[in-house]
Amino acid sequence: MTRTNGVLGRRGLRTGVEWSTPGAARARAAQLVAEHRSQQREIVRNPHLNTEWARAAVRTPQLLAAVQEAIGQDIAVENTFLVVKWPGRAFEIPWHQDGIDARLELDPDRSVSAWLAISDATVSNGCLHAVPGSHHFGYLPFSSEAEHGAERGRADQATGFTADTSTALPLPAGSALLMDSRLLHRSGTNTSNGARVGLNVRYAAPGGIRRRDPQSPSPDPLTGTGW
Ligand SMILES: O=C(O)CCC(=O)C(=O)O
């Protein structure tokens, strides 16, 4: 059933979902920073497929319950990105919508994305900014860009929607944000003294993924059948 306001309501986002205790999330952030510091790695693709902590994080009961409330009981992880923003390095993620890129298009009634704060995410260290309600405009024309080894869909007409209406979404470590797959969002450069670490997760229900690229990896089922 199509819902007029989408799966997360009028604003197209939900905050306050706890995926970890703050202490355990900060400890995980410290471990990831230590692991990736020497290479200053900014993006790690699909860590849920090969690291135990990320495999567990995408399955956290409170997070799963919130995703199931939005898109139904049967869910799979389509994709994850670990993003580390290092202090002193210019690294912005441009306005985009998680549900569309060169590889695929997600049905907004059968998908949702989550952003998990592993460290605290603040305005100065590069938290997400979003345009509440922007999902109502649907998917915008986009160009795909290979950035730091991860292709992203840059929303080409985003500036028409974002000038006065975007809002910063600082989150404490251990907290998650759910977003409609069409919600416009971005993140800025980290101007603080410490690293900012977050995990983006795209969840889909059966039939929610339309692939453009047959080489795309299969979804990783968490619950139910139909994959
Ligand atoms: O972690 C970030 O700064 C942005 C992540 C994001 O927007 C995404 O992966 O879609």
The ligand as an SDF file (V2000), in Angstrom:
LIG
                    3D

 10  9  0  0  0  0  0  0  0  0999 V2000
   28.4610    9.6370    6.6980 O   0  0  0  0  0  0  0  0  0  0  0  0
   28.2620   10.6440    6.0410 C   0  0  0  0  0  0  0  0  0  0  0  0
   28.8400   11.6900    6.2570 O   0  0  0  0  0  0  0  0  0  0  0  0
   27.2340   10.6550    4.9400 C   0  0  0  0  0  0  0  0  0  0  0  0
   26.7590    9.3070    4.5930 C   0  0  0  0  0  0  0  0  0  0  0  0
   25.6690    9.3450    3.6000 C   0  0  0  0  0  0  0  0  0  0  0  0
   24.9550   10.2810    3.4430 O   0  0  0  0  0  0  0  0  0  0  0  0
   25.4630    8.1790    2.7860 C   0  0  0  0  0  0  0  0  0  0  0  0
   26.3080    7.2540    2.8200 O   0  0  0  0  0  0  0  0  0  0  0  0
   24.4450    8.1380    2.0860 O   0  0  0  0  0  0  0  0  0  0  0  0
  1  2  2  0
  2  3  1  0
  2  4  1  0
  4  5  1  0
  5  6  1  0
  6  7  2  0
  6  8  1  0
  8  9  2  0
  8 10  1  0
M  END
$$$$
